[in-house]
Amino acid sequence: MPTYEYECQKCGKTFDLFQNISDKPIKKCTLCKDGKVKRLIGTGAGILFKGSGFYTTDYRSDSYNKGAKADSKPASSESSGSKTKKSKSSGSSSTKKAS
């Protein structure tokens, strides 16, 4: 149920009223009980998104999430040593074709 904002034409005060959408606007002020009221145009309610986010990746299967975690782990010292060997050997070796 939405909250509507009203302003009294007599006392000038504004107040909020919690009503059904199907309810008709009230006619008399609930504060001074005598003045005529006018319903104000409000900004509406804000939407709050709580949690880690609402992305398609949030709903991935458990097996996909386990594989992604395994891929994101840091490389071991063996793999970093092999990269060093490759870079040294690739720069110094050159092959020529025999004719």
Secondary structure as UniProt FT lines:
FT   STRAND          3..8
FT   TURN            9..11
FT   STRAND          14..18
FT   TURN            21..22
FT   TURN            30..32
FT   STRAND          36..40
FT   HELIX           56..59
FT   HELIX           62..72
FT   HELIX           77..92
//
